[in-house]
């Protein structure tokens, strides 16, 4: 591109936001410095009457942001950019660079500036504006200036496109965040989300002086059901278990699929420690309502272990470990029993009569004999 290096022309066209050609501490930057300064002057001079200096600065800041990946230190330039003199911070930083680096940065910024201009007003109008800039820089006859109505129309369309793109981006972000926090099969919280909620529950318990309970649930004989009935039936049962558990707890509680056929429930807030065992009983009843297909298939049952904060652990890992150990002790014994806690032993298994054929008698029998820690 042919450039005009006449200083009289530059002094006449440079607005207050453009500094005079700098001299690098490494030596005179020469023609590259003058060339880039003239190109910036042309853009500011032509575009300021169209978009205002604030609009030109906004395009320039977006160009800085795009080039930051290649030159991370431009982040500081962007942070220091002032609306009244947008190029001062850039010129000051480039004065510390070698001429080759300064020229490369300027070239990348000019390319991104033109790209952002095209995104803003469309390629057709951007080509006309860039033709005006070239004519200004080269001292040739200027192309006709786009009429204000045409510019306003393109800006409106650009704003509408940007808003539509933003809605799509927000939707994708929300879907990605939900996928990172929820179990794909059941739609309830996954292990990562559960750990975050458990940390919050512990913090709440510390502030209020109230207990928090973690219930570790493992479905009994689920592998056999999955093998006999197929994974499709097994997946359907897991989804139904998730629904039943959510119906059995409060809205403030958290139901999570920990993995495989294991679920974790966080009870928070709690007024009394004794609330944990009845909640576990309700969950056993809910799981017992999950129907299995196929002749002779028994109703689904589960084993539950309870960990209470702060007695059974001071952090999420300790609470989960305690609840997990409690659950396996109950699984090795009689299933469908509700773990209880008293002052002497935090995981005392209640005395329950011989196993019945359904969960309901077991649950009510367990509740009737519980000695609960207060």
C-alpha positions as CSV (number, residue, x, y, z in Angstrom):
1,X,0.0,0.0,0.0
2,X,1.4,3.4,-1.0
3,X,1.8,5.7,2.1
4,X,2.2,9.5,2.3
5,X,4.8,10.4,4.9
6,X,4.3,14.2,4.7
7,X,4.4,15.5,8.2
8,X,2.3,18.5,7.4
9,X,-0.5,16.2,6.3
10,X,0.0,14.2,9.5
11,X,-0.2,17.2,11.8
12,X,-3.3,18.3,10.1
13,X,-5.1,15.0,10.3
14,X,-3.9,13.6,13.7
15,X,-6.6,13.9,16.4
16,X,-5.6,14.4,20.0
17,X,-5.7,10.6,20.6
18,X,-2.8,9.9,18.3
19,X,0.8,10.5,19.4
20,X,3.5,11.6,17.1
21,X,5.8,8.9,15.7
22,X,7.9,7.5,18.5
23,X,11.6,6.7,18.6
24,X,12.3,3.3,20.2
25,X,15.0,3.1,22.8
26,X,16.5,0.5,20.5
27,X,16.9,3.1,17.7
28,X,14.7,4.8,15.1
29,X,11.8,2.6,14.2
30,X,11.9,4.1,10.7
31,X,9.4,3.7,8.1
32,X,7.4,0.9,9.8
33,X,6.6,3.2,12.7
34,X,5.5,6.0,10.5
35,X,3.5,3.7,8.3
36,X,1.6,2.2,11.2
37,X,1.0,5.6,12.8
38,X,-0.4,6.9,9.5
39,X,-2.7,3.9,9.2
40,X,-4.1,4.4,12.7
41,X,-4.5,8.1,12.0
42,X,-6.5,7.3,8.9
43,X,-8.8,5.0,10.7
44,X,-9.4,7.4,13.6
45,X,-9.9,10.4,11.3
46,X,-12.4,8.6,9.0
47,X,-14.3,6.6,11.6
48,X,-14.6,9.1,14.4
49,X,-17.3,11.1,12.6
50,X,-19.1,7.9,11.9
51,X,-18.9,6.1,15.3
52,X,-17.6,8.8,17.6
53,X,-14.2,8.4,19.4
54,X,-15.8,6.1,22.0
55,X,-17.0,3.8,19.2
56,X,-13.6,3.7,17.6
57,X,-12.0,3.0,21.0
58,X,-14.4,0.1,21.5
59,X,-13.4,-1.4,18.2
60,X,-9.7,-0.9,19.1
61,X,-10.2,-2.5,22.6
62,X,-11.8,-5.5,21.0
63,X,-8.8,-5.8,18.6
64,X,-6.5,-5.7,21.6
65,X,-8.4,-8.5,23.2
66,X,-8.1,-10.7,20.1
67,X,-4.4,-10.2,19.8
68,X,-3.8,-10.8,23.5
69,X,-3.5,-14.6,22.9
70,X,-0.4,-13.9,20.8
71,X,1.0,-11.1,23.0
72,X,-0.3,-11.6,26.5
73,X,1.2,-8.3,27.8
74,X,-1.4,-6.4,25.7
75,X,-3.8,-7.2,28.5
76,X,-2.1,-4.5,30.6
77,X,-2.3,-2.1,27.6
78,X,-6.1,-2.8,27.4
79,X,-6.5,-2.2,31.1
80,X,-4.6,1.1,30.9
81,X,-6.4,2.4,27.8
82,X,-8.2,5.7,28.3
83,X,-11.1,6.8,26.3
84,X,-9.6,10.3,25.9
85,X,-6.3,9.0,24.5
86,X,-6.8,5.3,23.6
87,X,-3.4,4.8,21.8
88,X,-1.2,6.3,24.5
89,X,-0.8,3.1,26.5
90,X,0.0,1.1,23.4
91,X,2.6,3.5,22.1
92,X,4.2,3.7,25.6
93,X,4.5,-0.1,25.7
94,X,5.7,-0.5,22.1
95,X,8.5,1.9,22.9
96,X,10.0,-0.8,25.0
97,X,9.9,-3.4,22.2
98,X,12.3,-4.0,19.4
99,X,11.2,-2.4,16.1
100,X,10.4,-5.8,14.6
101,X,8.2,-6.8,17.5
102,X,6.5,-3.3,17.5
103,X,5.8,-3.6,13.8
104,X,4.4,-7.2,14.2
105,X,2.1,-6.1,17.0
106,X,0.8,-3.1,15.0
107,X,0.2,-5.2,12.0
108,X,-1.8,-7.8,14.0
109,X,-3.8,-5.0,15.7
110,X,-4.7,-3.3,12.4
111,X,-5.8,-6.6,10.9
112,X,-8.0,-7.3,13.9
113,X,-9.4,-3.8,13.9
114,X,-10.5,-4.2,10.3
115,X,-12.0,-7.6,11.1
116,X,-13.9,-6.2,14.1
117,X,-15.2,-3.4,11.9
118,X,-16.5,-5.8,9.3
119,X,-18.2,-7.8,12.1
120,X,-19.8,-4.6,13.4
121,X,-21.2,-3.1,10.2
122,X,-21.0,-5.9,7.7
123,X,-18.4,-6.6,5.0
124,X,-20.0,-4.4,2.3
125,X,-20.1,-1.2,4.4
126,X,-16.7,-2.1,6.0
127,X,-15.1,-2.2,2.5
128,X,-16.5,1.2,1.7
129,X,-15.1,2.6,5.0
130,X,-11.7,1.0,4.4
131,X,-11.7,2.4,0.9
132,X,-12.2,5.9,2.5
133,X,-9.4,5.2,4.9
134,X,-7.0,4.2,2.1
135,X,-7.9,7.3,0.1
136,X,-7.3,9.4,3.2
137,X,-3.9,7.8,3.8
138,X,-2.8,7.9,0.2
139,X,-4.0,11.4,-0.4
140,X,-6.3,10.4,-3.3
141,X,-10.0,11.2,-3.9
142,X,-12.2,9.9,-1.1
143,X,-15.0,7.5,-1.8
144,X,-18.5,8.7,-0.8
145,X,-19.3,8.6,2.9
146,X,-22.1,6.2,3.8
147,X,-25.2,8.0,4.8
148,X,-26.1,8.0,8.5
149,X,-29.3,5.9,7.9
150,X,-27.3,3.2,6.2
151,X,-24.8,3.1,9.1
152,X,-27.5,3.1,11.7
153,X,-29.3,0.2,9.9
154,X,-26.1,-1.8,9.8
155,X,-25.3,-1.1,13.5
156,X,-28.9,-2.2,14.4
157,X,-28.6,-5.4,12.5
158,X,-25.1,-6.0,14.0
159,X,-26.5,-5.5,17.5
160,X,-29.4,-7.9,16.8
161,X,-26.9,-10.5,15.5
162,X,-24.7,-10.0,18.5
163,X,-27.6,-10.4,20.8
164,X,-28.7,-13.6,19.1
165,X,-25.1,-14.9,19.2
166,X,-25.0,-14.0,22.9
167,X,-28.2,-15.9,23.6
168,X,-26.8,-19.0,21.9
169,X,-23.5,-18.7,23.7
170,X,-25.3,-18.3,27.1
171,X,-27.4,-21.4,26.2
172,X,-24.4,-23.4,25.4
173,X,-22.6,-22.2,28.5
174,X,-25.6,-23.2,30.7
175,X,-25.8,-26.6,29.0
176,X,-22.1,-27.2,29.5
177,X,-22.3,-26.1,33.1
178,X,-25.3,-28.3,33.7
179,X,-23.5,-31.2,32.1
180,X,-20.6,-30.7,34.3
181,X,-22.7,-30.7,37.5
182,X,-25.4,-33.3,36.7
183,X,-25.5,-37.0,36.0
184,X,-26.2,-37.8,32.4
185,X,-28.5,-40.8,33.1
186,X,-30.6,-39.5,35.9
187,X,-30.4,-35.7,35.6
188,X,-29.7,-35.3,39.3
189,X,-26.5,-33.8,40.8
190,X,-23.3,-35.7,40.1
191,X,-20.4,-36.3,42.4
192,X,-18.7,-33.0,41.7
193,X,-21.9,-31.0,42.4
194,X,-22.5,-33.1,45.5
195,X,-19.1,-32.2,46.9
196,X,-19.7,-28.5,46.4
197,X,-23.1,-28.7,48.1
198,X,-21.6,-30.7,51.0
199,X,-19.0,-28.0,51.5
200,X,-21.7,-25.4,51.6
201,X,-23.8,-27.5,54.0
202,X,-20.8,-27.8,56.3
203,X,-20.2,-24.0,56.2
204,X,-23.9,-23.4,57.0
205,X,-23.7,-25.9,59.9
206,X,-20.7,-24.0,61.3
207,X,-22.5,-20.7,61.1
208,X,-25.8,-21.9,62.6
209,X,-24.5,-24.5,65.0
210,X,-26.8,-27.1,63.5
211,X,-26.0,-30.6,62.4
212,X,-25.8,-31.9,58.8
213,X,-26.2,-35.5,57.7
214,X,-24.8,-37.4,54.7
215,X,-26.7,-40.6,53.7
216,X,-24.8,-43.1,51.5
217,X,-27.2,-45.4,49.7
218,X,-26.3,-48.6,47.8
219,X,-29.0,-50.6,45.9
220,X,-29.1,-54.3,46.8
221,X,-28.6,-57.0,44.2
222,X,-28.7,-54.4,41.5
223,X,-26.0,-56.1,39.4
224,X,-28.1,-59.2,39.3
225,X,-31.1,-57.2,38.1
226,X,-29.0,-55.4,35.6
227,X,-27.6,-58.7,34.3
228,X,-30.9,-60.6,34.2
229,X,-33.1,-57.8,32.8
230,X,-30.6,-55.9,30.7
231,X,-29.0,-52.5,31.0
232,X,-32.0,-50.7,29.5
233,X,-34.2,-51.9,32.4
234,X,-31.4,-51.2,34.9
235,X,-31.0,-47.6,33.6
236,X,-34.8,-47.1,33.8
237,X,-34.7,-48.3,37.4
238,X,-31.9,-45.9,38.3
239,X,-33.8,-43.0,36.8
240,X,-36.9,-44.0,38.9
241,X,-34.8,-44.3,42.0
242,X,-33.5,-40.8,41.5
243,X,-37.1,-39.5,41.1
244,X,-38.3,-41.3,44.2
245,X,-35.4,-40.1,46.3
246,X,-36.1,-36.5,45.3
247,X,-39.7,-36.9,46.2
248,X,-38.8,-38.3,49.6
249,X,-36.6,-35.4,50.7
250,X,-37.0,-31.6,51.1
251,X,-36.2,-29.0,48.4
252,X,-33.2,-27.9,50.5
253,X,-31.7,-31.4,50.5
254,X,-29.4,-32.7,47.8
255,X,-29.8,-36.0,46.0
256,X,-26.7,-37.2,44.0
257,X,-25.8,-40.2,42.0
258,X,-22.4,-41.0,43.4
259,X,-21.7,-43.7,40.7
260,X,-23.1,-46.9,39.5
261,X,-25.9,-48.0,41.8
262,X,-24.8,-45.7,44.7
263,X,-26.5,-42.5,45.7
264,X,-25.7,-39.8,48.3
265,X,-28.2,-37.6,50.0
266,X,-27.3,-34.4,52.0
267,X,-29.8,-33.3,54.6
268,X,-29.4,-29.6,55.3
269,X,-30.4,-27.7,57.3
270,X,-31.3,-29.9,60.2
271,X,-32.6,-28.8,63.6
272,X,-31.9,-32.2,65.3
273,X,-29.7,-35.1,64.7
274,X,-32.7,-37.4,65.1
275,X,-34.1,-36.2,61.7
276,X,-31.6,-38.4,59.8
277,X,-33.0,-41.8,60.7
278,X,-36.6,-41.0,59.7
279,X,-35.4,-39.5,56.5
280,X,-33.4,-42.7,55.8
281,X,-36.6,-44.7,56.5
282,X,-38.6,-42.6,54.0
283,X,-35.9,-43.2,51.4
284,X,-36.1,-47.0,51.9
285,X,-39.8,-46.8,51.4
286,X,-39.4,-44.7,48.3
287,X,-36.9,-47.1,46.8
288,X,-39.1,-50.1,47.6
289,X,-41.8,-48.6,45.3
290,X,-39.5,-48.9,42.3
291,X,-40.9,-51.7,40.3
292,X,-38.8,-54.3,38.4
293,X,-40.0,-55.9,35.3
294,X,-40.1,-59.7,34.7
295,X,-41.7,-62.6,36.5
296,X,-40.4,-63.4,40.0
297,X,-38.3,-60.2,40.2
298,X,-38.1,-58.9,43.8
299,X,-38.9,-55.4,44.7
300,X,-35.8,-53.2,44.8
301,X,-34.2,-52.6,48.2
302,X,-31.2,-50.7,49.5
303,X,-28.7,-50.3,52.3
304,X,-28.1,-46.9,53.9
305,X,-25.3,-45.5,56.0
306,X,-25.3,-42.2,57.9
307,X,-22.6,-39.7,58.6
308,X,-23.3,-36.8,60.9
309,X,-21.4,-33.5,60.9
310,X,-19.5,-32.6,63.0
311,X,-19.4,-35.8,65.1
312,X,-18.5,-38.2,62.3
313,X,-16.1,-36.1,60.4
314,X,-14.9,-32.5,59.9
315,X,-14.7,-32.5,56.1
316,X,-16.6,-34.0,53.1
317,X,-14.2,-36.9,52.6
318,X,-14.4,-37.9,56.3
319,X,-18.2,-37.7,56.3
320,X,-18.5,-39.7,53.1
321,X,-16.1,-42.3,54.3
322,X,-18.0,-42.7,57.6
323,X,-21.3,-43.0,55.8
324,X,-19.9,-45.5,53.4
325,X,-18.5,-47.7,56.1
326,X,-21.8,-47.6,58.0
327,X,-23.6,-48.6,54.8
328,X,-21.4,-51.6,54.2
329,X,-21.8,-52.8,57.8
330,X,-25.5,-52.7,57.3
331,X,-25.3,-54.4,53.9
332,X,-23.3,-57.3,55.4
333,X,-26.1,-57.7,58.0
334,X,-29.7,-57.5,57.4
335,X,-30.7,-55.2,54.5
336,X,-33.3,-52.5,54.6
337,X,-32.4,-51.6,58.1
338,X,-32.1,-48.0,59.1
339,X,-28.8,-47.0,60.8
340,X,-29.1,-45.3,64.1
341,X,-26.8,-43.4,66.4
342,X,-26.5,-42.9,70.1
343,X,-24.0,-41.4,72.5
344,X,-21.9,-44.5,72.9
345,X,-21.7,-45.7,69.3
346,X,-22.4,-43.5,66.3
347,X,-23.4,-46.4,64.1
348,X,-25.5,-48.8,66.2
349,X,-27.7,-51.1,64.2
350,X,-31.3,-51.3,65.6
351,X,-32.8,-54.6,66.7
352,X,-35.3,-55.6,64.1
353,X,-37.5,-58.7,63.8
354,X,-36.8,-61.3,61.1
355,X,-36.8,-60.0,57.6
356,X,-40.2,-59.5,56.1
357,X,-41.0,-59.7,52.4
358,X,-41.4,-56.0,51.8
359,X,-39.7,-52.9,52.9
360,X,-42.6,-51.3,54.7
361,X,-42.7,-53.6,57.8
362,X,-38.9,-53.4,58.1
363,X,-39.0,-49.6,58.0
364,X,-41.6,-49.1,60.6
365,X,-40.1,-51.8,62.8
366,X,-36.7,-50.1,62.6
367,X,-38.2,-46.7,63.4
368,X,-40.0,-48.0,66.4
369,X,-36.8,-49.4,68.0
370,X,-34.4,-46.6,67.1
371,X,-32.4,-45.0,69.9
372,X,-31.5,-41.7,68.4
373,X,-28.6,-39.3,69.3
374,X,-29.8,-35.9,70.4
